[in-house]
Amino acid sequence: MIFIVPMMMFGALLAVFNETTRNIAHFMPNYYVSDALSVIFHTGSLSDPVIWQDLLTLGGISIVIVIAGMQFFKRTAYR
């Protein structure tokens, strides 16, 4: 619940009302997914640079999380 509720609130455009909540939303991966999807739905084009920027950001976040998970698993796997 600690991770799911904030991602639902800030990443799925439910609480992005002002600049403060928008800045918090930039730390949630769901924000980039919903941003890319909203651009696709509004423009109907996959060639928009915003979509590719969002996908690269998601790829970077994914790589960081996988590497951090591998390091965490190495430290705790044999205890």
N, CA, C and O atoms as a GROMACS GRO file, in nm:
protein
  316
    1MET      N    1   0.081  -0.119   0.000
    1MET     CA    2   0.000   0.000   0.000
    1MET      C    3   0.086   0.127   0.000
    1MET      O    4   0.046   0.230  -0.053
    2ILE      N    5   0.204   0.118   0.059
    2ILE     CA    6   0.291   0.236   0.067
    2ILE      C    7   0.333   0.281  -0.072
    2ILE      O    8   0.348   0.400  -0.096
    3PHE      N    9   0.353   0.187  -0.163
    3PHE     CA   10   0.397   0.221  -0.298
    3PHE      C   11   0.281   0.238  -0.396
    3PHE      O   12   0.288   0.320  -0.487
    4ILE      N   13   0.177   0.160  -0.378
    4ILE     CA   14   0.068   0.158  -0.475
    4ILE      C   15  -0.018   0.284  -0.469
    4ILE      O   16  -0.050   0.342  -0.573
    5VAL      N   17  -0.056   0.326  -0.350
    5VAL     CA   18  -0.146   0.442  -0.338
    5VAL      C   19  -0.082   0.570  -0.392
    5VAL      O   20  -0.149   0.641  -0.468
    6PRO      N   21   0.044   0.604  -0.357
    6PRO     CA   22   0.102   0.726  -0.417
    6PRO      C   23   0.115   0.717  -0.569
    6PRO      O   24   0.097   0.817  -0.638
    7MET      N   25   0.147   0.598  -0.621
    7MET     CA   26   0.156   0.586  -0.766
    7MET      C   27   0.020   0.603  -0.831
    7MET      O   28   0.011   0.659  -0.940
    8MET      N   29  -0.084   0.555  -0.767
    8MET     CA   30  -0.218   0.576  -0.822
    8MET      C   31  -0.258   0.722  -0.814
    8MET      O   32  -0.317   0.776  -0.908
    9MET      N   33  -0.226   0.786  -0.704
    9MET     CA   34  -0.266   0.925  -0.684
    9MET      C   35  -0.190   1.020  -0.776
    9MET      O   36  -0.250   1.105  -0.842
   10PHE      N   37  -0.058   1.007  -0.781
   10PHE     CA   38   0.022   1.104  -0.854
   10PHE      C   39   0.056   1.059  -0.996
   10PHE      O   40   0.078   1.144  -1.083
   11GLY      N   41   0.063   0.932  -1.021
   11GLY     CA   42   0.103   0.885  -1.152
   11GLY      C   43  -0.009   0.871  -1.251
   11GLY      O   44   0.014   0.876  -1.372
   12ALA      N   45  -0.130   0.854  -1.203
   12ALA     CA   46  -0.243   0.832  -1.292
   12ALA      C   47  -0.326   0.957  -1.313
   12ALA      O   48  -0.444   0.949  -1.349
   13LEU      N   49  -0.268   1.071  -1.290
   13LEU     CA   50  -0.331   1.201  -1.312
   13LEU      C   51  -0.455   1.224  -1.226
   13LEU      O   52  -0.544   1.299  -1.264
   14LEU      N   53  -0.460   1.160  -1.109
   14LEU     CA   54  -0.573   1.183  -1.020
   14LEU      C   55  -0.554   1.305  -0.932
   14LEU      O   56  -0.651   1.372  -0.897
   15ALA      N   57  -0.430   1.334  -0.895
   15ALA     CA   58  -0.405   1.444  -0.802
   15ALA      C   59  -0.308   1.546  -0.858
   15ALA      O   60  -0.248   1.621  -0.781
   16VAL      N   61  -0.290   1.552  -0.987
   16VAL     CA   62  -0.198   1.649  -1.046
   16VAL      C   63  -0.277   1.777  -1.075
   16VAL      O   64  -0.316   1.804  -1.189
   17PHE      N   65  -0.299   1.855  -0.969
   17PHE     CA   66  -0.380   1.975  -0.981
   17PHE      C   67  -0.297   2.103  -0.985
   17PHE      O   68  -0.330   2.196  -1.058
   18ASN      N   69  -0.190   2.108  -0.906
   18ASN     CA   70  -0.110   2.229  -0.903
   18ASN      C   71   0.037   2.194  -0.924
   18ASN      O   72   0.071   2.079  -0.949
   19GLU      N   73   0.122   2.292  -0.912
   19GLU     CA   74   0.265   2.272  -0.941
   19GLU      C   75   0.331   2.179  -0.839
   19GLU      O   76   0.421   2.103  -0.876
   20THR      N   77   0.289   2.183  -0.715
   20THR     CA   78   0.348   2.097  -0.612
   20THR      C   79   0.320   1.950  -0.640
   20THR      O   80   0.412   1.868  -0.637
   21THR      N   81   0.196   1.917  -0.668
   21THR     CA   82   0.164   1.777  -0.697
   21THR      C   83   0.222   1.734  -0.831
   21THR      O   84   0.252   1.616  -0.849
   22ARG      N   85   0.237   1.825  -0.924
   22ARG     CA   86   0.300   1.792  -1.052
   22ARG      C   87   0.448   1.758  -1.031
   22ARG      O   88   0.500   1.667  -1.095
   23ASN      N   89   0.515   1.831  -0.943
   23ASN     CA   90   0.656   1.800  -0.914
   23ASN      C   91   0.670   1.666  -0.844
   23ASN      O   92   0.766   1.593  -0.870
   24ILE      N   93   0.577   1.632  -0.756
   24ILE     CA   94   0.580   1.501  -0.691
   24ILE      C   95   0.554   1.391  -0.794
   24ILE      O   96   0.615   1.284  -0.787
   25ALA      N   97   0.466   1.417  -0.888
   25ALA     CA   98   0.430   1.316  -0.989
   25ALA      C   99   0.548   1.281  -1.079
   25ALA      O  100   0.553   1.170  -1.132
   26HIS      N  101   0.642   1.372  -1.096
   26HIS     CA  102   0.758   1.343  -1.182
   26HIS      C  103   0.848   1.234  -1.124
   26HIS      O  104   0.934   1.183  -1.195
   27PHE      N  105   0.829   1.197  -0.998
   27PHE     CA  106   0.907   1.090  -0.938
   27PHE      C  107   0.838   0.955  -0.948
   27PHE      O  108   0.892   0.855  -0.900
   28MET      N  109   0.721   0.949  -1.007
   28MET     CA  110   0.645   0.825  -1.021
   28MET      C  111   0.654   0.774  -1.165
   28MET      O  112   0.631   0.851  -1.258
   29PRO      N  113   0.687   0.646  -1.184
   29PRO     CA  114   0.695   0.593  -1.320
   29PRO      C  115   0.561   0.599  -1.394
   29PRO      O  116   0.559   0.613  -1.517
   30ASN      N  117   0.452   0.588  -1.322
   30ASN     CA  118   0.320   0.591  -1.386
   30ASN      C  119   0.293   0.724  -1.456
   30ASN      O  120   0.218   0.729  -1.554
   31TYR      N  121   0.354   0.829  -1.408
   31TYR     CA  122   0.335   0.960  -1.470
   31TYR      C  123   0.382   0.958  -1.615
   31TYR      O  124   0.316   1.012  -1.703
   32TYR      N  125   0.496   0.895  -1.640
   32TYR     CA  126   0.551   0.892  -1.775
   32TYR      C  127   0.469   0.803  -1.868
   32TYR      O  128   0.457   0.831  -1.987
   33VAL      N  129   0.415   0.696  -1.813
   33VAL     CA  130   0.328   0.609  -1.893
   33VAL      C  131   0.200   0.684  -1.932
   33VAL      O  132   0.160   0.683  -2.048
   34SER      N  133   0.137   0.747  -1.834
   34SER     CA  134   0.012   0.818  -1.864
   34SER      C  135   0.036   0.940  -1.952
   34SER      O  136  -0.050   0.977  -2.032
   35ASP      N  137   0.154   1.004  -1.938
   35ASP     CA  138   0.187   1.117  -2.026
   35ASP      C  139   0.203   1.070  -2.170
   35ASP      O  140   0.150   1.133  -2.262
   36ALA      N  141   0.275   0.961  -2.190
   36ALA     CA  142   0.292   0.908  -2.326
   36ALA      C  143   0.159   0.864  -2.386
   36ALA      O  144   0.132   0.890  -2.503
   37LEU      N  145   0.077   0.798  -2.306
   37LEU     CA  146  -0.053   0.754  -2.357
   37LEU      C  147  -0.145   0.870  -2.390
   37LEU      O  148  -0.218   0.866  -2.488
   38SER      N  149  -0.141   0.974  -2.308
   38SER     CA  150  -0.227   1.090  -2.338
   38SER      C  151  -0.182   1.160  -2.465
   38SER      O  152  -0.266   1.211  -2.540
   39VAL      N  153  -0.052   1.166  -2.491
   39VAL     CA  154  -0.004   1.225  -2.617
   39VAL      C  155  -0.047   1.139  -2.735
   39VAL      O  156  -0.088   1.192  -2.838
   40ILE      N  157  -0.037   1.007  -2.720
   40ILE     CA  158  -0.080   0.918  -2.829
   40ILE      C  159  -0.229   0.934  -2.856
   40ILE      O  160  -0.271   0.942  -2.971
   41PHE      N  161  -0.310   0.938  -2.750
   41PHE     CA  162  -0.455   0.950  -2.768
   41PHE      C  163  -0.496   1.085  -2.825
   41PHE      O  164  -0.592   1.093  -2.901
   42HIS      N  165  -0.425   1.192  -2.788
   42HIS     CA  166  -0.463   1.324  -2.837
   42HIS      C  167  -0.411   1.353  -2.977
   42HIS      O  168  -0.480   1.419  -3.055
   43THR      N  169  -0.292   1.305  -3.010
   43THR     CA  170  -0.237   1.335  -3.142
   43THR      C  171  -0.255   1.220  -3.240
   43THR      O  172  -0.265   1.242  -3.361
   44GLY      N  173  -0.259   1.098  -3.190
   44GLY     CA  174  -0.271   0.982  -3.278
   44GLY      C  175  -0.145   0.949  -3.352
   44GLY      O  176  -0.146   0.871  -3.447
   45SER      N  177  -0.033   1.008  -3.308
   45SER     CA  178   0.094   0.987  -3.377
   45SER      C  179   0.197   0.931  -3.280
   45SER      O  180   0.207   0.976  -3.166
   46LEU      N  181   0.274   0.833  -3.327
   46LEU     CA  182   0.381   0.778  -3.245
   46LEU      C  183   0.514   0.848  -3.267
   46LEU      O  184   0.614   0.814  -3.204
   47SER      N  185   0.518   0.945  -3.355
   47SER     CA  186   0.643   1.012  -3.387
   47SER      C  187   0.670   1.136  -3.301
   47SER      O  188   0.769   1.205  -3.323
   48ASP      N  189   0.584   1.164  -3.206
   48ASP     CA  190   0.603   1.279  -3.118
   48ASP      C  191   0.724   1.255  -3.027
   48ASP      O  192   0.733   1.149  -2.965
   49PRO      N  193   0.816   1.351  -3.017
   49PRO     CA  194   0.935   1.332  -2.934
   49PRO      C  195   0.904   1.314  -2.785
   49PRO      O  196   0.984   1.254  -2.713
   50VAL      N  197   0.791   1.363  -2.739
   50VAL     CA  198   0.754   1.347  -2.598
   50VAL      C  199   0.735   1.200  -2.563
   50VAL      O  200   0.772   1.156  -2.454
   51ILE      N  201   0.679   1.124  -2.655
   51ILE     CA  202   0.656   0.982  -2.633
   51ILE      C  203   0.789   0.910  -2.616
   51ILE      O  204   0.806   0.829  -2.525
   52TRP      N  205   0.883   0.939  -2.703
   52TRP     CA  206   1.013   0.872  -2.696
   52TRP      C  207   1.092   0.916  -2.575
   52TRP      O  208   1.167   0.837  -2.518
   53GLN      N  209   1.077   1.042  -2.533
   53GLN     CA  210   1.142   1.089  -2.411
   53GLN      C  211   1.084   1.016  -2.289
   53GLN      O  212   1.159   0.976  -2.200
   54ASP      N  213   0.953   0.999  -2.287
   54ASP     CA  214   0.891   0.926  -2.177
   54ASP      C  215   0.935   0.780  -2.174
   54ASP      O  216   0.961   0.725  -2.068
   55LEU      N  217   0.944   0.718  -2.292
   55LEU     CA  218   0.988   0.579  -2.297
   55LEU      C  219   1.134   0.563  -2.255
   55LEU      O  220   1.168   0.466  -2.188
   56LEU      N  221   1.220   0.657  -2.293
   56LEU     CA  222   1.359   0.653  -2.249
   56LEU      C  223   1.370   0.673  -2.098
   56LEU      O  224   1.451   0.608  -2.032
   57THR      N  225   1.288   0.761  -2.044
   57THR     CA  226   1.287   0.782  -1.899
   57THR      C  227   1.242   0.655  -1.827
   57THR      O  228   1.301   0.616  -1.726
   58LEU      N  229   1.138   0.589  -1.879
   58LEU     CA  230   1.092   0.464  -1.820
   58LEU      C  231   1.198   0.355  -1.831
   58LEU      O  232   1.215   0.275  -1.739
   59GLY      N  233   1.269   0.351  -1.943
   59GLY     CA  234   1.378   0.254  -1.959
   59GLY      C  235   1.489   0.278  -1.858
   59GLY      O  236   1.542   0.184  -1.800
   60GLY      N  237   1.523   0.405  -1.836
   60GLY     CA  238   1.626   0.438  -1.738
   60GLY      C  239   1.584   0.401  -1.597
   60GLY      O  240   1.663   0.346  -1.520
   61ILE      N  241   1.459   0.431  -1.563
   61ILE     CA  242   1.407   0.395  -1.431
   61ILE      C  243   1.409   0.243  -1.415
   61ILE      O  244   1.444   0.193  -1.308
   62SER      N  245   1.372   0.171  -1.519
   62SER     CA  246   1.370   0.024  -1.513
   62SER      C  247   1.510  -0.032  -1.491
   62SER      O  248   1.528  -0.124  -1.411
   63ILE      N  249   1.608   0.022  -1.561
   63ILE     CA  250   1.745  -0.026  -1.546
   63ILE      C  251   1.795  -0.001  -1.404
   63ILE      O  252   1.858  -0.088  -1.344
   64VAL      N  253   1.769   0.118  -1.351
   64VAL     CA  254   1.812   0.149  -1.214
   64VAL      C  255   1.746   0.056  -1.114
   64VAL      O  256   1.812   0.008  -1.022
   65ILE      N  257   1.617   0.029  -1.129
   65ILE     CA  258   1.546  -0.058  -1.036
   65ILE      C  259   1.597  -0.202  -1.045
   65ILE      O  260   1.612  -0.268  -0.943
   66VAL      N  261   1.624  -0.250  -1.167
   66VAL     CA  262   1.675  -0.387  -1.182
   66VAL      C  263   1.814  -0.400  -1.120
   66VAL      O  264   1.841  -0.498  -1.051
   67ILE      N  265   1.902  -0.303  -1.144
   67ILE     CA  266   2.036  -0.309  -1.086
   67ILE      C  267   2.030  -0.300  -0.934
   67ILE      O  268   2.101  -0.374  -0.865
   68ALA      N  269   1.946  -0.211  -0.882
   68ALA     CA  270   1.931  -0.200  -0.736
   68ALA      C  271   1.875  -0.330  -0.678
   68ALA      O  272   1.918  -0.373  -0.571
   69GLY      N  273   1.780  -0.393  -0.746
   69GLY     CA  274   1.725  -0.519  -0.700
   69GLY      C  275   1.827  -0.631  -0.701
   69GLY      O  276   1.829  -0.714  -0.610
   70MET      N  277   1.911  -0.634  -0.804
   70MET     CA  278   2.016  -0.736  -0.810
   70MET      C  279   2.115  -0.718  -0.696
   70MET      O  280   2.157  -0.815  -0.633
   71GLN      N  281   2.153  -0.594  -0.669
   71GLN     CA  282   2.246  -0.568  -0.559
   71GLN      C  283   2.183  -0.603  -0.425
   71GLN      O  284   2.249  -0.661  -0.339
   72PHE      N  285   2.058  -0.571  -0.406
   72PHE     CA  286   1.989  -0.604  -0.283
   72PHE      C  287   1.977  -0.754  -0.266
   72PHE      O  288   1.995  -0.806  -0.155
   73PHE      N  289   1.947  -0.825  -0.375
   73PHE     CA  290   1.935  -0.970  -0.368
   73PHE      C  291   2.069  -1.034  -0.336
   73PHE      O  292   2.074  -1.130  -0.258
   74LYS      N  293   2.177  -0.984  -0.394
   74LYS     CA  294   2.310  -1.039  -0.364
   74LYS      C  295   2.344  -1.024  -0.217
   74LYS      O  296   2.407  -1.113  -0.159
   75ARG      N  297   2.304  -0.913  -0.157
   75ARG     CA  298   2.338  -0.889  -0.016
   75ARG      C  299   2.252  -0.971   0.079
   75ARG      O  300   2.297  -1.003   0.189
   76THR      N  301   2.132  -1.005   0.040
   76THR     CA  302   2.041  -1.071   0.133
   76THR      C  303   2.007  -1.215   0.094
   76THR      O  304   1.932  -1.280   0.167
   77ALA      N  305   2.058  -1.267  -0.015
   77ALA     CA  306   2.015  -1.397  -0.065
   77ALA      C  307   2.063  -1.513   0.022
   77ALA      O  308   1.991  -1.612   0.036
   78TYR      N  309   2.179  -1.504   0.079
   78TYR     CA  310   2.235  -1.618   0.148
   78TYR      C  311   2.239  -1.598   0.300
   78TYR      O  312   2.326  -1.654   0.367
   79ARG      N  313   2.146  -1.522   0.353
   79ARG     CA  314   2.141  -1.504   0.498
   79ARG      C  315   2.047  -1.601   0.562
   79ARG      O  316   2.030  -1.600   0.684
   0.00000   0.00000   0.00000
